[in-house]
Amino acid sequence: PLGATGCGALVTTSGKPQPVAICDRNPAANLEAALLQLSDYGLSLKLEVTGSRFPPRGGWEPIQEARGKVAANCHWGGVSKVLSELMAPASRETIMEWLTVLAVETANRNEDECTAQLRFVTLAERLSVHPGDIVRHTLRAWPETHRFFPTSWKELKSELDSRMRERRMVAEEAQRIASSSAEYPPRENPRRSASRRHE
């Protein structure tokens, strides 16, 4: 299980970073595409607005819940693959490249080279357990609202948590439904099994 996400056994770690095509795309578009794929595999999920709240930073934001239903022939292996890819992190090398770009686009406080490098490595380590596309777009958006390069993990985590909210709800609801399904854990795609028998 991907411990950092807390989304249960449906989200697995394969050691492969999130595909570049997904990292480059808007996280909202990635989530929408994943929901369509999940529906194709027999798990229908949607986010419903159940209320509203006024966060400390001001403004208004909806309170949402993920709700879903499962088909009798749901292919849990496919569901797991979609969710795992959606939640996969980027490689640390790629994250270091993104942080380097961010450092160029923002002002840096006076600190020696050793401290700056340690900050990069520490942030990359923390970011490497979060979905790659969300990390990339969080870092891309940072200079729009912040003058300085992030100096603490707390600053970045607040942004990440906000962008992760919907995705985490979807993954947790999928796991809840899977845990109560008699057809779970995942089984192999019948078509793939049939093709293997003919090899």
N, C-alpha and C positions, 0 to 999 in steps of 0.2 A: 504493500500500500504506500501511497505517496503521503508520508506523514505530515509534511508541511501544509498540505491542503486540508487535511482532516476529512477527506471525502470518501473514505472507505475503500474496500477491496476492488471496486469497479475501476478505480483510477490506479493504474500500475506504472511502475518505472521500468522502461525497457533499456535505459541507457542512451537512447537516441534523443538528440535535441529536437525541439519543435521545428518543423520544416520552415525554410526561409519564406516560402510563399505565405504561410500563416503569420509569421512574425511581421511581415511587411503590411499585412492587411489590417484595417481598423478592427479592434477587438469586438465591437458591436456586430460588425458584419460576420466575424468568425463565429460568434455565438449563434447568430441567426442561421448560418449555414449548418452548424452542428445540430441545432434543433430539428432542421429538416432531415438530416441524416439519421438522427435518432428515431424520427417518425417512420422512416423507411424500414428501420430494423424492428419496429413494433412498439416503440416507447414514445408516447406523445406527451410532451412537456410544454408548459407555457407559464409565463410570468404574469401574475394578476396584481393589480393595484388594490390594496386593502385599506389604505389610509394615507396620511401625510404627516410630515414632521418638519420642524424648523431646526436644522443643524446649527452647532455653535458658530460655524463660519458665516452664517447668515443665509438668506434665501429660503427656498422651499424645495423639498424633495419628496417623492412618493414613497410610501411603504409598500414593498412588494413581497409576494410569496410565490414560490414555484409549486405548481400543481400538475399532476400528470396521471395518465392511465396507461396500462400495459395490455398489449394484445396477447391472446393465448399462445401464439407462436412466436413470441418475441425472441429475437436472436441476441442473447446477452453477450456473446463474444463480440459481435459487431458494436453493440452499445459500449462495451468496455474500450474497444479500440478508438471510437470517436471521442469519448471522454478523456482517455489517456492522452491523446494527441492535443486536445483542447487545453489540457492542464500542463502539458510538457514545458519544461524550461528551455531557454536558449543555453548554448554552451557558455562556459565561463570566459572563453577567449572572445566570443562575440559580445558578451556583456562588457568586457573590458574595452572593446572598440567603441561601444555606445557611450561608455563613461568618458572616454577620451574626447569624443566629439562634444559631449556636454561640457567638459572642462574648457574647451575652446570657446563655446557659446556663452559661458557665464564668467563672472568675476570670481577670483579665488582669493581667499584670505591669506595673509602672509604666513607661510609655514615652510619648513625645510623639505627638501626633495624626498627624504626617507619617510617623513610623516605623510606626505601627499601620496606616495606609492602605497603605504600601508592602508590609507583610507580607501584607495581604489580597490585593493585586494579584498578588504573587509566588506565593502559594499557589493562587490561582484559575488562574493561568497553568499551573502544574504539574498541577493537578487536571483541567484541560480536555483532557487527552489520555488520560484513563482513563474506562471505562464509567460513564455517568451514575448508574445505579442503585447501583453499588458505591460511588461517591463519596458519594452521598446517605446511604446506610446506614452508611458509615464515620463520617461526620460526626454522624449521629444518635446513634450508639452511643458516641461519644467521651466525653460527660459522665458516662457510667456508670462509667468506669474512670479518668478523668483529672479533676483539679480545675481545671487551667489550660488556657486556649486553647493550641493547638499553637504552639510557638515556633520550630520548625524543620521543614524538609521531611522530614528523616530520620524524625522521629516518625510523621508521617502515612504515609510510604512503607512503613514496616514493616507497618502495619495494612492498607494497600491490597494489598501483595504477598501477604499471607496470604489475603485475600478473593478475589484474582484467580487463585489457583493453579489451581483446577479449570477455570475458564473458559479460561484460557490453554492448558491441556492439551488441551481439546476443540478449540479453534481450530487449534492446531498439528498435532494428529492429522488433522483435516480437510484441512489444507493438504498434509500428507505424502501422504495418500491421493490427493488431487487431482493432485499433481505426478507420480504414477506411473500416472495413468489416461489412456488413449488418448482419452477423451471430453472431457478438459479442454484448453483453457480453456472457460469457460461459454458456452453457446449459448442462443439465444432459445427461450422456451417455444413448442413447436409449435402449441399452441392459439391463442396470441397471434398467431403468424405467419399462421395460417390466417384469423383474423378480419381481419387487415390486408389480406389479399388480396381479401377480399370487401367492403372499404370502397369 
